Amino acid sequence: MKKLILTAAAIGLAIPAGPAFADNHSPELAKVDWYRVSMIKWKPGKGERAHEIIEMFEKVDAALGNNDVVDFHMQTGEYDSIVAMPMRGGIAQMGWAENPEGKKWQAEFARQAGGEDKAEALWDEFQSLILREDRQIGHIDRD
């Protein structure tokens, strides 16, 4: 009996469901906008400098025609800042070997900072101001 049930289950899994494939078109992607969300706790006394550097990041975004990063300065809770950055390539962006948007951003940051070495030093300084950071991926429905 057990063998009969397993055989029936295997046959049922092997036969495709007709209605699911009958219309011969690709499934519609969900109408959502994807975001990388960083929740940041600054080291004591380092928030002001962090936001000075963030202003530099915002100038890079503006030069690239992007003004859609949202930076919340938190008044309550365990984090000082929550930053939502759009994933312009959608969720597929997570599978890219190299993010073309990121490469453009890095090149513009280096240009504005006065060279790759200065940009790297600013990035390292920014990272040194962070006590703790949690990163998440989320979306906003477009409907």
C-alpha positions in Angstrom: 0.0 0.0 0.0 2.8 2.4 0.9 4.5 1.7 -2.4 1.2 2.4 -4.3 0.8 5.8 -2.5 4.5 6.8 -3.2 4.1 5.8 -6.9 0.8 7.8 -7.2 2.5 10.8 -5.6 5.5 10.6 -7.9 3.1 10.4 -11.0 1.1 13.4 -9.7 4.2 15.5 -9.3 5.5 14.5 -12.8 2.3 15.6 -14.6 2.2 19.3 -15.1 -0.9 21.2 -14.2 -2.6 22.1 -17.5 -4.2 25.5 -16.6 -0.9 26.9 -15.1 0.9 26.6 -18.4 -2.0 26.9 -20.9 -1.7 30.6 -21.6 1.9 30.5 -22.9 3.2 33.8 -21.5 5.7 34.8 -18.8 4.3 35.4 -15.4 4.0 39.1 -14.5 6.5 40.5 -12.0 5.2 41.8 -8.8 4.6 45.6 -8.9 7.0 46.5 -6.1 10.0 48.7 -5.6 12.9 47.0 -3.8 15.0 48.7 -1.2 18.2 48.0 0.8 17.6 49.3 4.3 20.4 50.1 6.7 19.7 50.6 10.4 22.6 52.4 12.0 23.8 53.1 15.5 26.6 55.7 15.5 29.5 55.6 17.9 29.0 58.1 20.7 29.6 61.6 19.5 30.1 60.5 15.8 26.7 61.2 14.4 27.4 64.7 13.3 30.5 63.7 11.3 28.6 60.7 9.8 25.9 63.1 8.5 28.6 65.4 7.0 29.8 62.4 5.0 26.3 61.4 4.2 25.8 64.9 2.7 28.8 64.1 0.4 27.0 60.9 -0.6 23.9 62.8 -1.4 25.8 65.1 -3.7 27.0 62.1 -5.6 23.4 60.8 -5.8 22.3 64.3 -7.1 25.1 64.3 -9.8 23.8 60.9 -11.0 20.2 62.2 -11.1 19.2 60.2 -8.1 17.3 61.8 -5.2 15.4 58.8 -3.9 17.4 57.7 -0.9 15.5 58.2 2.3 17.5 59.0 5.5 15.6 59.0 8.7 17.1 60.7 11.8 15.6 58.6 14.5 14.3 60.2 17.7 13.3 57.0 19.4 14.4 53.4 19.3 17.8 51.7 19.2 19.1 53.2 15.9 20.2 56.7 15.2 19.6 56.5 11.4 17.6 54.3 9.1 18.5 54.7 5.4 16.4 53.2 2.6 18.2 53.0 -0.7 16.4 51.9 -3.8 17.5 48.8 -5.7 17.1 50.3 -9.1 17.7 46.9 -10.8 15.0 45.3 -8.6 15.5 42.2 -6.6 17.5 40.7 -9.4 20.3 43.1 -8.4 21.1 40.8 -5.6 22.4 38.2 -8.1 24.7 40.5 -10.0 28.4 39.8 -9.9 29.0 43.5 -10.1 26.4 46.2 -9.7 26.6 48.7 -12.6 24.9 51.4 -10.6 27.4 50.9 -7.8 30.3 51.2 -10.2 28.9 54.5 -11.5 28.4 55.8 -8.0 31.9 54.8 -6.9 33.4 56.6 -9.9 31.5 59.8 -9.2 32.3 59.6 -5.5 36.0 59.3 -6.4 35.7 62.2 -8.8 34.0 64.5 -6.2 36.4 63.4 -3.4 39.5 64.2 -5.4 40.6 60.7 -6.4 40.1 57.0 -5.5 42.5 57.2 -2.5 40.6 60.1 -0.9 37.2 58.4 -1.6 38.5 55.2 0.0 39.7 57.2 3.0 36.3 58.9 3.4 34.5 55.6 3.1 36.8 54.0 5.7 36.2 57.0 8.0 32.5 56.7 7.5 32.6 53.0 8.4 34.7 53.7 11.5 31.8 55.9 12.8 29.4 53.0 12.9 28.9 51.2 16.2 26.4 48.7 14.8 24.5 48.3 11.5 21.8 45.9 10.6 20.9 45.5 6.9 17.6 44.3 5.4 15.9 44.0 2.1 12.3 45.2 1.7 9.8 46.5 -0.8 7.0 49.0 -1.3 3.9 47.9 -3.3 3.3 50.2 -6.3 -0.5 49.4 -6.4 
